[in-house]
Amino acid sequence: MKKLDEMDRNIQLRSEEIGYKVTLLILSVWTFYDCWQVLVNGAKYSPLPGLIVCFAVCIQGFSQMAMKRKMIAGDEEYHEPNKFVWAIVGVIAVVAILLSIGTYFLLKA
């Protein structure tokens, strides 16, 4: 019975992984199509799909770092700097820079 539970869990994880990848692919295509419409037709740009893609990728990366950190907690032989905090600081810095550049060009136009 334990083997069936493990197999069901693996099937569930694999299906969630496939669903996540398909969702990211669709959002990426939507983002590229939206950018193409802006460049070709001069349509209004909607940053929502791009923001969703960035948010999803950041959340996945943060959760992987947090899980890895939790797994190695208490291990005497393996010491790693706290990449989780540095990643969050880096993402906040990049967002702040992009927002300031975007605001500058928006006010300049």
BELGI-V680401 format. One line per field, one symbol per residue. ss: DSSP state (a for helix, b for strand, c for the rest). A space follows every 50 residues. Layout:
ss = ???
//
This chain:
ss = caaaaaaaaaaaaaaaaaaaaaaaaaaaaaaaaaaaaaaaaccccccaaa aaaaaaaaaaaaaaaaaaaaaaccccccccccaaaaaaaaaaaaaaaaaa aaaaaaaac
//
